[in-house]
């Protein structure tokens, strides 16, 4: 169940990051409300995952995969460019997350 909580926390993390851009410096009410709720949801579900996972594993996977998801969706939603160096970096983050997952066991 802790991996499910972590997956939900990652979705919240991506929503938080993308929502932050939409707030225009927290000057837009509804994007700001959405962003704050996403941040709270992410921290809450991460805390549930960390009941079982080591904090180093859970937090690293949360931020790493959340970052990759944010960049990919940022490219789709905000038309940001994905360059070859970014692709190499994403691959390194995903590989690191996989190794951490394997090292953490179940």
Biopython code that builds the backbone (N, CA, C, O; Angstrom):
import numpy as np
from Bio.PDB.StructureBuilder import StructureBuilder

atoms = [
    (1, "UNK", "N", (0.824, -1.204, 0.000)),
    (1, "UNK", "CA", (0.000, 0.000, 0.000)),
    (1, "UNK", "C", (0.867, 1.267, 0.000)),
    (1, "UNK", "O", (0.461, 2.303, -0.527)),
    (2, "UNK", "N", (2.070, 1.173, 0.599)),
    (2, "UNK", "CA", (2.922, 2.357, 0.676)),
    (2, "UNK", "C", (3.338, 2.846, -0.719)),
    (2, "UNK", "O", (3.528, 4.045, -0.920)),
    (3, "UNK", "N", (3.480, 1.923, -1.684)),
    (3, "UNK", "CA", (3.828, 2.345, -3.037)),
    (3, "UNK", "C", (2.648, 3.048, -3.709)),
    (3, "UNK", "O", (2.843, 3.949, -4.525)),
    (4, "UNK", "N", (1.427, 2.638, -3.366)),
    (4, "UNK", "CA", (0.240, 3.315, -3.896)),
    (4, "UNK", "C", (0.182, 4.745, -3.345)),
    (4, "UNK", "O", (-0.074, 5.695, -4.083)),
    (5, "UNK", "N", (0.422, 4.879, -2.044)),
    (5, "UNK", "CA", (0.452, 6.214, -1.448)),
    (5, "UNK", "C", (1.523, 7.084, -2.105)),
    (5, "UNK", "O", (1.304, 8.268, -2.363)),
    (6, "UNK", "N", (2.680, 6.484, -2.372)),
    (6, "UNK", "CA", (3.754, 7.248, -2.998)),
    (6, "UNK", "C", (3.361, 7.673, -4.410)),
    (6, "UNK", "O", (3.649, 8.798, -4.817)),
    (7, "UNK", "N", (2.715, 6.799, -5.149)),
    (7, "UNK", "CA", (2.251, 7.143, -6.494)),
    (7, "UNK", "C", (1.249, 8.299, -6.451)),
    (7, "UNK", "O", (1.320, 9.219, -7.265)),
    (8, "UNK", "N", (0.324, 8.245, -5.507)),
    (8, "UNK", "CA", (-0.642, 9.340, -5.355)),
    (8, "UNK", "C", (0.083, 10.629, -4.988)),
    (8, "UNK", "O", (-0.241, 11.697, -5.508)),
    (9, "UNK", "N", (1.057, 10.532, -4.099)),
    (9, "UNK", "CA", (1.837, 11.709, -3.700)),
    (9, "UNK", "C", (2.572, 12.301, -4.898)),
    (9, "UNK", "O", (2.683, 13.522, -5.009)),
    (10, "UNK", "N", (3.072, 11.460, -5.791)),
    (10, "UNK", "CA", (3.763, 11.939, -6.994)),
    (10, "UNK", "C", (2.799, 12.700, -7.893)),
    (10, "UNK", "O", (3.152, 13.744, -8.442)),
    (11, "UNK", "N", (1.583, 12.185, -8.047)),
    (11, "UNK", "CA", (0.578, 12.883, -8.857)),
    (11, "UNK", "C", (0.282, 14.261, -8.253)),
    (11, "UNK", "O", (0.194, 15.254, -8.974)),
    (12, "UNK", "N", (0.131, 14.312, -6.933)),
    (12, "UNK", "CA", (-0.078, 15.597, -6.269)),
    (12, "UNK", "C", (1.118, 16.535, -6.472)),
    (12, "UNK", "O", (0.945, 17.737, -6.674)),
    (13, "UNK", "N", (2.324, 15.976, -6.417)),
    (13, "UNK", "CA", (3.542, 16.781, -6.598)),
    (13, "UNK", "C", (3.572, 17.414, -7.989)),
    (13, "UNK", "O", (3.913, 18.588, -8.138)),
    (14, "UNK", "N", (3.216, 16.637, -8.991)),
    (14, "UNK", "CA", (3.182, 17.153, -10.364)),
    (14, "UNK", "C", (2.099, 18.229, -10.490)),
    (14, "UNK", "O", (2.324, 19.277, -11.094)),
    (15, "UNK", "N", (0.933, 17.962, -9.918)),
    (15, "UNK", "CA", (-0.153, 18.949, -9.952)),
    (15, "UNK", "C", (0.254, 20.238, -9.246)),
    (15, "UNK", "O", (-0.055, 21.337, -9.708)),
    (16, "UNK", "N", (0.951, 20.092, -8.122)),
    (16, "UNK", "CA", (1.432, 21.259, -7.382)),
    (16, "UNK", "C", (2.392, 22.091, -8.226)),
    (16, "UNK", "O", (2.252, 23.311, -8.314)),
    (17, "UNK", "N", (3.355, 21.435, -8.839)),
    (17, "UNK", "CA", (4.353, 22.169, -9.627)),
    (17, "UNK", "C", (3.723, 22.854, -10.827)),
    (17, "UNK", "O", (4.006, 24.021, -11.098)),
    (18, "UNK", "N", (2.872, 22.139, -11.547)),
    (18, "UNK", "CA", (2.220, 22.745, -12.712)),
    (18, "UNK", "C", (1.246, 23.838, -12.283)),
    (18, "UNK", "O", (1.120, 24.865, -12.950)),
    (19, "UNK", "N", (0.567, 23.612, -11.176)),
    (19, "UNK", "CA", (-0.363, 24.617, -10.669)),
    (19, "UNK", "C", (0.337, 25.893, -10.234)),
    (19, "UNK", "O", (-0.200, 26.989, -10.391)),
    (20, "UNK", "N", (1.533, 25.749, -9.688)),
    (20, "UNK", "CA", (2.284, 26.925, -9.258)),
    (20, "UNK", "C", (2.519, 27.876, -10.426)),
    (20, "UNK", "O", (2.424, 29.094, -10.269)),
    (21, "UNK", "N", (2.822, 27.326, -11.584)),
    (21, "UNK", "CA", (3.007, 28.154, -12.775)),
    (21, "UNK", "C", (1.712, 28.869, -13.147)),
    (21, "UNK", "O", (1.735, 30.027, -13.565)),
    (22, "UNK", "N", (0.590, 28.180, -12.993)),
    (22, "UNK", "CA", (-0.705, 28.753, -13.371)),
    (22, "UNK", "C", (-1.181, 29.847, -12.413)),
    (22, "UNK", "O", (-2.068, 30.627, -12.759)),
    (23, "UNK", "N", (-0.601, 29.909, -11.216)),
    (23, "UNK", "CA", (-1.058, 30.912, -10.244)),
    (23, "UNK", "C", (-0.620, 32.330, -10.585)),
    (23, "UNK", "O", (-1.169, 33.307, -10.076)),
    (24, "UNK", "N", (0.396, 32.423, -11.471)),
    (24, "UNK", "CA", (0.973, 33.733, -11.817)),
    (24, "UNK", "C", (1.395, 34.477, -10.543)),
    (24, "UNK", "O", (0.988, 35.612, -10.292)),
    (25, "UNK", "N", (2.229, 33.790, -9.751)),
    (25, "UNK", "CA", (2.728, 34.391, -8.511)),
    (25, "UNK", "C", (1.670, 34.459, -7.421)),
    (25, "UNK", "O", (1.682, 35.373, -6.596)),
    (26, "UNK", "N", (0.765, 33.503, -7.414)),
    (26, "UNK", "CA", (-0.341, 33.438, -6.463)),
    (26, "UNK", "C", (-1.223, 34.680, -6.524)),
    (26, "UNK", "O", (-1.723, 35.155, -5.504)),
    (27, "UNK", "N", (-1.403, 35.193, -7.729)),
    (27, "UNK", "CA", (-2.299, 36.336, -7.939)),
    (27, "UNK", "C", (-3.643, 35.897, -8.517)),
    (27, "UNK", "O", (-4.556, 36.712, -8.642)),
    (28, "UNK", "N", (-3.772, 34.613, -8.872)),
    (28, "UNK", "CA", (-5.024, 34.078, -9.411)),
    (28, "UNK", "C", (-5.623, 33.132, -8.372)),
    (28, "UNK", "O", (-4.980, 32.169, -7.954)),
    (29, "UNK", "N", (-6.852, 33.412, -7.962)),
    (29, "UNK", "CA", (-7.464, 32.706, -6.831)),
    (29, "UNK", "C", (-7.571, 31.197, -7.036)),
    (29, "UNK", "O", (-6.993, 30.442, -6.254)),
    (30, "UNK", "N", (-8.285, 30.734, -8.051)),
    (30, "UNK", "CA", (-8.558, 29.308, -8.167)),
    (30, "UNK", "C", (-7.329, 28.474, -8.477)),
    (30, "UNK", "O", (-7.187, 27.389, -7.912)),
    (31, "UNK", "N", (-6.439, 28.923, -9.342)),
    (31, "UNK", "CA", (-5.198, 28.152, -9.481)),
    (31, "UNK", "C", (-4.394, 28.113, -8.176)),
    (31, "UNK", "O", (-3.724, 27.121, -7.887)),
    (32, "UNK", "N", (-4.460, 29.184, -7.398)),
    (32, "UNK", "CA", (-3.748, 29.215, -6.115)),
    (32, "UNK", "C", (-4.355, 28.224, -5.128)),
    (32, "UNK", "O", (-3.631, 27.517, -4.427)),
    (33, "UNK", "N", (-5.684, 28.174, -5.074)),
    (33, "UNK", "CA", (-6.363, 27.221, -4.190)),
    (33, "UNK", "C", (-6.013, 25.794, -4.612)),
    (33, "UNK", "O", (-5.667, 24.963, -3.772)),
    (34, "UNK", "N", (-6.103, 25.512, -5.909)),
    (34, "UNK", "CA", (-5.753, 24.196, -6.441)),
    (34, "UNK", "C", (-4.321, 23.821, -6.056)),
    (34, "UNK", "O", (-4.066, 22.701, -5.613)),
    (35, "UNK", "N", (-3.397, 24.754, -6.225)),
    (35, "UNK", "CA", (-1.985, 24.499, -5.944)),
    (35, "UNK", "C", (-1.758, 24.202, -4.466)),
    (35, "UNK", "O", (-1.015, 23.280, -4.128)),
    (36, "UNK", "N", (-2.377, 24.959, -3.599)),
    (36, "UNK", "CA", (-2.213, 24.727, -2.163)),
    (36, "UNK", "C", (-2.818, 23.388, -1.740)),
    (36, "UNK", "O", (-2.253, 22.687, -0.901)),
    (37, "UNK", "N", (-3.957, 23.037, -2.316)),
    (37, "UNK", "CA", (-4.561, 21.738, -2.006)),
    (37, "UNK", "C", (-3.697, 20.588, -2.524)),
    (37, "UNK", "O", (-3.552, 19.565, -1.855)),
    (38, "UNK", "N", (-3.129, 20.759, -3.710)),
    (38, "UNK", "CA", (-2.241, 19.732, -4.265)),
    (38, "UNK", "C", (-1.002, 19.570, -3.390)),
    (38, "UNK", "O", (-0.556, 18.449, -3.145)),
    (39, "UNK", "N", (-0.450, 20.675, -2.924)),
    (39, "UNK", "CA", (0.728, 20.607, -2.043)),
    (39, "UNK", "C", (0.384, 19.861, -0.754)),
    (39, "UNK", "O", (1.138, 18.994, -0.312)),
    (40, "UNK", "N", (-0.753, 20.202, -0.159)),
    (40, "UNK", "CA", (-1.168, 19.529, 1.082)),
    (40, "UNK", "C", (-1.421, 18.049, 0.838)),
    (40, "UNK", "O", (-1.022, 17.207, 1.642)),
    (41, "UNK", "N", (-2.083, 17.732, -0.268)),
    (41, "UNK", "CA", (-2.346, 16.327, -0.597)),
    (41, "UNK", "C", (-1.065, 15.548, -0.810)),
    (41, "UNK", "O", (-0.955, 14.396, -0.390)),
    (42, "UNK", "N", (-0.096, 16.171, -1.462)),
    (42, "UNK", "CA", (1.180, 15.516, -1.707)),
    (42, "UNK", "C", (1.940, 15.218, -0.428)),
    (42, "UNK", "O", (2.461, 14.118, -0.244)),
    (43, "UNK", "N", (1.997, 16.193, 0.443)),
    (43, "UNK", "CA", (2.720, 15.998, 1.707)),
    (43, "UNK", "C", (1.999, 14.961, 2.572)),
    (43, "UNK", "O", (2.638, 14.130, 3.217)),
    (44, "UNK", "N", (0.668, 15.018, 2.580)),
    (44, "UNK", "CA", (-0.093, 14.061, 3.381)),
    (44, "UNK", "C", (0.118, 12.627, 2.886)),
    (44, "UNK", "O", (0.421, 11.733, 3.676)),
    (45, "UNK", "N", (-0.043, 12.413, 1.584)),
    (45, "UNK", "CA", (0.104, 11.044, 1.079)),
    (45, "UNK", "C", (1.560, 10.575, 1.135)),
    (45, "UNK", "O", (1.819, 9.384, 1.308)),
    (46, "UNK", "N", (2.500, 11.495, 0.991)),
    (46, "UNK", "CA", (3.905, 11.119, 1.185)),
    (46, "UNK", "C", (4.111, 10.650, 2.625)),
    (46, "UNK", "O", (4.812, 9.665, 2.860)),
    (47, "UNK", "N", (3.510, 11.341, 3.580)),
    (47, "UNK", "CA", (3.673, 10.937, 4.979)),
    (47, "UNK", "C", (3.104, 9.539, 5.227)),
    (47, "UNK", "O", (3.629, 8.786, 6.046)),
    (48, "UNK", "N", (2.030, 9.199, 4.515)),
    (48, "UNK", "CA", (1.478, 7.847, 4.650)),
    (48, "UNK", "C", (2.445, 6.814, 4.080)),
    (48, "UNK", "O", (2.634, 5.746, 4.661)),
    (49, "UNK", "N", (3.049, 7.132, 2.952)),
    (49, "UNK", "CA", (4.024, 6.220, 2.347)),
    (49, "UNK", "C", (5.242, 6.040, 3.252)),
    (49, "UNK", "O", (5.813, 4.953, 3.331)),
    (50, "UNK", "N", (5.631, 7.119, 3.930)),
    (50, "UNK", "CA", (6.830, 7.072, 4.765)),
    (50, "UNK", "C", (6.621, 6.335, 6.082)),
    (50, "UNK", "O", (7.562, 6.164, 6.858)),
    (51, "UNK", "N", (5.394, 5.900, 6.334)),
    (51, "UNK", "CA", (5.181, 5.036, 7.500)),
    (51, "UNK", "C", (5.965, 3.733, 7.333)),
    (51, "UNK", "O", (6.416, 3.135, 8.310)),
    (52, "UNK", "N", (6.117, 3.304, 6.073)),
    (52, "UNK", "CA", (6.786, 2.042, 5.779)),
    (52, "UNK", "C", (8.122, 2.252, 5.074)),
    (52, "UNK", "O", (9.108, 1.587, 5.391)),
    (53, "UNK", "N", (8.151, 3.175, 4.121)),
    (53, "UNK", "CA", (9.370, 3.415, 3.341)),
    (53, "UNK", "C", (10.383, 4.226, 4.132)),
    (53, "UNK", "O", (10.018, 5.040, 4.980)),
    (54, "UNK", "N", (11.649, 3.998, 3.849)),
    (54, "UNK", "CA", (12.690, 4.871, 4.393)),
    (54, "UNK", "C", (12.489, 6.267, 3.817)),
    (54, "UNK", "O", (12.125, 6.409, 2.650)),
    (55, "UNK", "N", (12.719, 7.285, 4.614)),
    (55, "UNK", "CA", (12.506, 8.652, 4.148)),
    (55, "UNK", "C", (13.398, 8.976, 2.953)),
    (55, "UNK", "O", (12.960, 9.661, 2.029)),
    (56, "UNK", "N", (14.621, 8.503, 2.955)),
    (56, "UNK", "CA", (15.525, 8.765, 1.838)),
    (56, "UNK", "C", (15.012, 8.173, 0.540)),
    (56, "UNK", "O", (15.128, 8.797, -0.515)),
    (57, "UNK", "N", (14.448, 6.980, 0.601)),
    (57, "UNK", "CA", (13.902, 6.322, -0.586)),
    (57, "UNK", "C", (12.622, 7.021, -1.033)),
    (57, "UNK", "O", (12.496, 7.410, -2.194)),
    (58, "UNK", "N", (11.687, 7.179, -0.124)),
    (58, "UNK", "CA", (10.392, 7.776, -0.471)),
    (58, "UNK", "C", (10.511, 9.193, -0.992)),
    (58, "UNK", "O", (9.924, 9.535, -2.018)),
    (59, "UNK", "N", (11.263, 10.009, -0.293)),
    (59, "UNK", "CA", (11.382, 11.412, -0.692)),
    (59, "UNK", "C", (12.115, 11.543, -2.023)),
    (59, "UNK", "O", (11.730, 12.353, -2.867)),
    (60, "UNK", "N", (13.156, 10.759, -2.211)),
    (60, "UNK", "CA", (13.916, 10.834, -3.457)),
    (60, "UNK", "C", (13.070, 10.407, -4.648)),
    (60, "UNK", "O", (13.099, 11.059, -5.691)),
    (61, "UNK", "N", (12.320, 9.327, -4.506)),
    (61, "UNK", "CA", (11.450, 8.895, -5.594)),
    (61, "UNK", "C", (10.345, 9.918, -5.827)),
    (61, "UNK", "O", (10.015, 10.220, -6.974)),
    (62, "UNK", "N", (9.776, 10.447, -4.767)),
    (62, "UNK", "CA", (8.709, 11.460, -4.869)),
    (62, "UNK", "C", (9.180, 12.672, -5.659)),
    (62, "UNK", "O", (8.518, 13.098, -6.605)),
    (63, "UNK", "N", (10.312, 13.221, -5.274)),
    (63, "UNK", "CA", (10.798, 14.420, -5.966)),
    (63, "UNK", "C", (11.338, 14.097, -7.352)),
    (63, "UNK", "O", (11.145, 14.876, -8.286)),
    (64, "UNK", "N", (12.012, 12.962, -7.498)),
    (64, "UNK", "CA", (12.608, 12.615, -8.784)),
    (64, "UNK", "C", (11.577, 12.334, -9.857)),
    (64, "UNK", "O", (11.609, 12.934, -10.931)),
    (65, "UNK", "N", (10.658, 11.418, -9.566)),
    (65, "UNK", "CA", (9.628, 11.093, -10.547)),
    (65, "UNK", "C", (8.665, 12.265, -10.708)),
    (65, "UNK", "O", (8.159, 12.508, -11.804)),
    (66, "UNK", "N", (8.414, 12.984, -9.635)),
    (66, "UNK", "CA", (7.589, 14.197, -9.740)),
    (66, "UNK", "C", (8.220, 15.224, -10.664)),
    (66, "UNK", "O", (7.521, 15.890, -11.426)),
    (67, "UNK", "N", (9.535, 15.354, -10.599)),
    (67, "UNK", "CA", (10.242, 16.293, -11.480)),
    (67, "UNK", "C", (10.142, 15.877, -12.939)),
    (67, "UNK", "O", (9.884, 16.703, -13.814)),
    (68, "UNK", "N", (10.345, 14.598, -13.193)),
    (68, "UNK", "CA", (10.246, 14.103, -14.571)),
    (68, "UNK", "C", (8.830, 14.328, -15.101)),
    (68, "UNK", "O", (8.655, 14.819, -16.216)),
    (69, "UNK", "N", (7.831, 13.974, -14.313)),
    (69, "UNK", "CA", (6.446, 14.184, -14.725)),
    (69, "UNK", "C", (6.129, 15.644, -14.971)),
    (69, "UNK", "O", (5.397, 15.980, -15.902)),
    (70, "UNK", "N", (6.679, 16.510, -14.139)),
    (70, "UNK", "CA", (6.456, 17.943, -14.301)),
    (70, "UNK", "C", (7.067, 18.451, -15.595)),
    (70, "UNK", "O", (6.453, 19.252, -16.300)),
    (71, "UNK", "N", (8.251, 18.000, -15.909)),
    (71, "UNK", "CA", (8.904, 18.455, -17.142)),
    (71, "UNK", "C", (8.166, 17.934, -18.372)),
    (71, "UNK", "O", (7.963, 18.671, -19.337)),
    (72, "UNK", "N", (7.767, 16.671, -18.337)),
    (72, "UNK", "CA", (7.043, 16.099, -19.482)),
    (72, "UNK", "C", (5.709, 16.819, -19.682)),
    (72, "UNK", "O", (5.382, 17.225, -20.797)),
    (73, "UNK", "N", (4.951, 16.974, -18.614)),
    (73, "UNK", "CA", (3.663, 17.660, -18.747)),
    (73, "UNK", "C", (3.843, 19.153, -19.005)),
    (73, "UNK", "O", (3.017, 19.770, -19.677)),
    (74, "UNK", "N", (4.913, 19.734, -18.477)),
    (74, "UNK", "CA", (5.211, 21.133, -18.787)),
    (74, "UNK", "C", (5.457, 21.336, -20.269)),
    (74, "UNK", "O", (5.083, 22.365, -20.833)),
    (75, "UNK", "N", (6.086, 20.353, -20.900)),
    (75, "UNK", "CA", (6.312, 20.421, -22.350)),
    (75, "UNK", "C", (4.985, 20.330, -23.097)),
    (75, "UNK", "O", (4.776, 21.024, -24.092)),
    (76, "UNK", "N", (4.096, 19.475, -22.616)),
    (76, "UNK", "CA", (2.803, 19.308, -23.281)),
    (76, "UNK", "C", (1.861, 20.484, -23.032)),
    (76, "UNK", "O", (1.192, 20.957, -23.951)),
    (77, "UNK", "N", (1.816, 20.946, -21.801)),
    (77, "UNK", "CA", (0.859, 21.998, -21.437)),
    (77, "UNK", "C", (1.393, 23.394, -21.739)),
    (77, "UNK", "O", (0.681, 24.223, -22.306)),
    (78, "UNK", "N", (2.646, 23.657, -21.363)),
    (78, "UNK", "CA", (3.212, 24.999, -21.487)),
    (78, "UNK", "C", (4.175, 25.146, -22.662)),
    (78, "UNK", "O", (4.805, 26.190, -22.829)),
    (79, "UNK", "N", (4.285, 24.091, -23.478)),
    (79, "UNK", "CA", (5.129, 24.109, -24.682)),
    (79, "UNK", "C", (6.606, 24.355, -24.360)),
    (79, "UNK", "O", (7.319, 24.986, -25.140)),
    (80, "UNK", "N", (7.059, 23.852, -23.205)),
    (80, "UNK", "CA", (8.474, 23.963, -22.855)),
    (80, "UNK", "C", (9.260, 22.927, -23.657)),
    (80, "UNK", "O", (8.748, 21.849, -23.957)),
    (81, "UNK", "N", (10.494, 23.255, -23.999)),
    (81, "UNK", "CA", (11.309, 22.366, -24.831)),
    (81, "UNK", "C", (11.970, 21.267, -24.000)),
    (81, "UNK", "O", (12.435, 21.498, -22.884)),
    (82, "UNK", "N", (11.996, 20.069, -24.576)),
    (82, "UNK", "CA", (12.734, 18.950, -23.983)),
    (82, "UNK", "C", (13.951, 18.722, -24.873)),
    (82, "UNK", "O", (13.825, 18.301, -26.023)),
    (83, "UNK", "N", (15.112, 19.000, -24.333)),
    (83, "UNK", "CA", (16.366, 18.910, -25.074)),
    (83, "UNK", "C", (17.062, 17.579, -24.785)),
    (83, "UNK", "O", (16.718, 16.902, -23.816)),
    (84, "UNK", "N", (18.037, 17.198, -25.615)),
    (84, "UNK", "CA", (18.782, 15.956, -25.327)),
    (84, "UNK", "C", (19.403, 15.915, -23.927)),
    (84, "UNK", "O", (19.331, 14.871, -23.278)),
    (85, "UNK", "N", (20.007, 16.997, -23.432)),
    (85, "UNK", "CA", (20.519, 16.922, -22.063)),
    (85, "UNK", "C", (19.410, 16.668, -21.027)),
    (85, "UNK", "O", (19.638, 15.988, -20.026)),
    (86, "UNK", "N", (18.223, 17.211, -21.270)),
    (86, "UNK", "CA", (17.109, 16.945, -20.363)),
    (86, "UNK", "C", (16.726, 15.468, -20.419)),
    (86, "UNK", "O", (16.442, 14.863, -19.385)),
    (87, "UNK", "N", (16.717, 14.887, -21.612)),
    (87, "UNK", "CA", (16.376, 13.470, -21.753)),
    (87, "UNK", "C", (17.359, 12.579, -21.006)),
    (87, "UNK", "O", (16.958, 11.612, -20.358)),
    (88, "UNK", "N", (18.648, 12.901, -21.096)),
    (88, "UNK", "CA", (19.662, 12.132, -20.371)),
    (88, "UNK", "C", (19.431, 12.264, -18.863)),
    (88, "UNK", "O", (19.545, 11.286, -18.125)),
    (89, "UNK", "N", (19.113, 13.452, -18.423)),
    (89, "UNK", "CA", (18.854, 13.682, -17.001)),
    (89, "UNK", "C", (17.633, 12.905, -16.531)),
    (89, "UNK", "O", (17.643, 12.326, -15.445)),
    (90, "UNK", "N", (16.573, 12.890, -17.353)),
    (90, "UNK", "CA", (15.375, 12.127, -16.993)),
    (90, "UNK", "C", (15.693, 10.653, -16.861)),
    (90, "UNK", "O", (15.244, 9.990, -15.926)),
    (91, "UNK", "N", (16.470, 10.145, -17.802)),
    (91, "UNK", "CA", (16.841, 8.729, -17.764)),
    (91, "UNK", "C", (17.613, 8.407, -16.482)),
    (91, "UNK", "O", (17.407, 7.355, -15.877)),
    (92, "UNK", "N", (18.490, 9.304, -16.077)),
    (92, "UNK", "CA", (19.259, 9.097, -14.842)),
    (92, "UNK", "C", (18.338, 9.110, -13.621)),
    (92, "UNK", "O", (18.513, 8.310, -12.701)),
    (93, "UNK", "N", (17.365, 10.013, -13.614)),
    (93, "UNK", "CA", (16.421, 10.084, -12.487)),
    (93, "UNK", "C", (15.588, 8.815, -12.412)),
    (93, "UNK", "O", (15.427, 8.235, -11.339)),
    (94, "UNK", "N", (15.060, 8.384, -13.549)),
    (94, "UNK", "CA", (14.240, 7.170, -13.570)),
    (94, "UNK", "C", (15.072, 5.954, -13.165)),
    (94, "UNK", "O", (14.605, 5.116, -12.394)),
    (95, "UNK", "N", (16.290, 5.850, -13.674)),
    (95, "UNK", "CA", (17.160, 4.734, -13.294)),
    (95, "UNK", "C", (17.436, 4.756, -11.798)),
    (95, "UNK", "O", (17.420, 3.711, -11.148)),
    (96, "UNK", "N", (17.684, 5.921, -11.258)),
    (96, "UNK", "CA", (17.913, 6.037, -9.820)),
    (96, "UNK", "C", (16.693, 5.631, -9.014)),
    (96, "UNK", "O", (16.822, 4.962, -7.989)),
    (97, "UNK", "N", (15.516, 6.027, -9.463)),
    (97, "UNK", "CA", (14.283, 5.653, -8.770)),
    (97, "UNK", "C", (14.070, 4.145, -8.812)),
    (97, "UNK", "O", (13.646, 3.550, -7.821)),
    (98, "UNK", "N", (14.360, 3.526, -9.947)),
    (98, "UNK", "CA", (14.213, 2.067, -10.071)),
    (98, "UNK", "C", (15.172, 1.359, -9.128)),
    (98, "UNK", "O", (14.788, 0.409, -8.446)),
    (99, "UNK", "N", (16.411, 1.813, -9.086)),
    (99, "UNK", "CA", (17.398, 1.185, -8.193)),
    (99, "UNK", "C", (16.981, 1.362, -6.735)),
    (99, "UNK", "O", (17.104, 0.431, -5.940)),
    (100, "UNK", "N", (16.492, 2.541, -6.381)),
    (100, "UNK", "CA", (16.019, 2.755, -5.007)),
    (100, "UNK", "C", (14.844, 1.840, -4.684)),
    (100, "UNK", "O", (14.763, 1.280, -3.591)),
    (101, "UNK", "N", (13.941, 1.695, -5.638)),
    (101, "UNK", "CA", (12.777, 0.803, -5.444)),
    (101, "UNK", "C", (13.257, -0.627, -5.206)),
    (101, "UNK", "O", (12.769, -1.311, -4.306)),
    (102, "UNK", "N", (14.204, -1.069, -6.008)),
    (102, "UNK", "CA", (14.720, -2.426, -5.842)),
    (102, "UNK", "C", (15.462, -2.585, -4.512)),
    (102, "UNK", "O", (15.362, -3.622, -3.857)),
    (103, "UNK", "N", (16.192, -1.569, -4.130)),
    (103, "UNK", "CA", (16.947, -1.612, -2.876)),
    (103, "UNK", "C", (16.024, -1.603, -1.667)),
    (103, "UNK", "O", (16.361, -2.141, -0.612)),
    (104, "UNK", "N", (14.849, -0.986, -1.829)),
    (104, "UNK", "CA", (13.912, -0.884, -0.703)),
    (104, "UNK", "C", (13.179, -2.197, -0.459)),
    (104, "UNK", "O", (12.592, -2.387, 0.606)),
    (105, "UNK", "N", (13.204, -3.101, -1.428)),
    (105, "UNK", "CA", (12.478, -4.354, -1.278)),
    (105, "UNK", "C", (11.012, -4.155, -1.591)),
    (105, "UNK", "O", (10.646, -3.316, -2.415)),
    (106, "UNK", "N", (10.178, -4.932, -0.929)),
    (106, "UNK", "CA", (8.732, -4.892, -1.171)),
    (106, "UNK", "C", (8.242, -3.497, -1.067)),
    (106, "UNK", "O", (7.049, -3.247, -1.238)),
]
sb = StructureBuilder()
sb.init_structure("model")
sb.init_model(0)
sb.init_chain("A")
sb.init_seg("    ")
for serial, (resi, resn, name, xyz) in enumerate(atoms, 1):
    if name == "N":
        sb.init_residue(resn, " ", resi, " ")
    sb.init_atom(name, np.array(xyz, "f"), 0.0, 1.0, " ", f" {name:<3s}", serial, name[0])
structure = sb.get_structure()
